[in-house]
């Protein structure tokens, strides 16, 4: 990724973390700064309850291993639905419930969304075992060990980014897959973090030469062009925008680091190659940082999620009890007026106002015996679409009528 408006570089984020696709969209994106989000995770006390890959509190779930990764709305719904339990735990342990200002919630969401984007350090010892078990050793040599039919792998520089190795593996597929099958072997597949461990082993055996640059995060704008020019869109949709020959990459499970996802992409190579051949297409090859750019585009597109429905959002606004306090048309009453206040607001800003308003809302709804609303990601998408687009300011004539 290139440097954003906030000045953060994902390369730096990687070092820290290392040990509307469909109209109408809810509102413009306000993607936050993951670096600031990480600082907020500590300064706002989140780390006192939640660990990240084992580092932090044990009161709540480890967010590096269990947090939803589908989209902003999946994150926001999980956070909102957890708030009542979280409030009870914070009172029990005498902790202050965090409030957010400015772009703070957007920053925190960006940090949480990218928690698993980068790899954990792989295990070179386990990777050595995989090098033999996956039959790499039969064709590729490391030092004095291994076959000679494939390229030597100890010539890789130790600083070579994992996605570069994954890109080399992918590009080698047209030669490697037939050769493996000719030997009567199964094409290797990777589960979990196996590919991360294998690459850690290859890097540990490589030349002691640092990479000249660090660009593992990718550029989503370039990745979008790669998605189009490599004809990925011929088979794969992003939230239903193309023929569904292959999985919809907006809805398909894509959890894990980028290298783990590259391993799953490799697992798909034989089936994809056959399908593309039937369509008269050639499996794509990638140069430079194209694979990293492609993954960056997919992650960012999924963060935005699928566009919501204003009409469904209006129904949810009534069904969840929002209208009881804020008025059927957002004119206010038992709670502040929303008419005009949220028009054009980004989804992150709407989520932040909801979060900060939650304590007063819980007290009010409890007194009125109204159940605290919980949302699915789809419901939250629709509600935010309605709030961002469906509550214009009341005209002077309408005000007179209401009087």
Buried (B, 14 or more C-beta within 10 A) or exposed (E): BEEBEBEBBBBBBBEEBEEBBBEEBBBEBBBBBBBBBBBBBEEBBBBBBBBBBEEBBEBBBBBBEEBBBBBBBBBBBBBBBBBEEBBEBBEEEEBEBBEBEEBBBBBBBBBBBBBBBBBBEBBBEBBBBBBEEBBBBBBBBBEEEBEEEBEEBBEBBBBBBBBBBBBBBBBBBBEBBEBBEEEEEEBBBBEEBBBBBBBBBBBBBBEEEEEEEBBBBBBBEBBBBBBEEBBBBBBBBBBEBBEEBBBBBBBBEBEBBBBBBBBBBBBBBBEBBEBBEEEEBEBBBBEEBBBBBBBBBBBBBBBBBBBBBBEBBBBBBEEBBBBBBBBEBBBBEEBBBBBEBBBEBBBBBBBBBBBBEBEEBBEBBEEEEBEBBBBEBBBBBBBBBBBBBBBEEBEEEEEEEEE
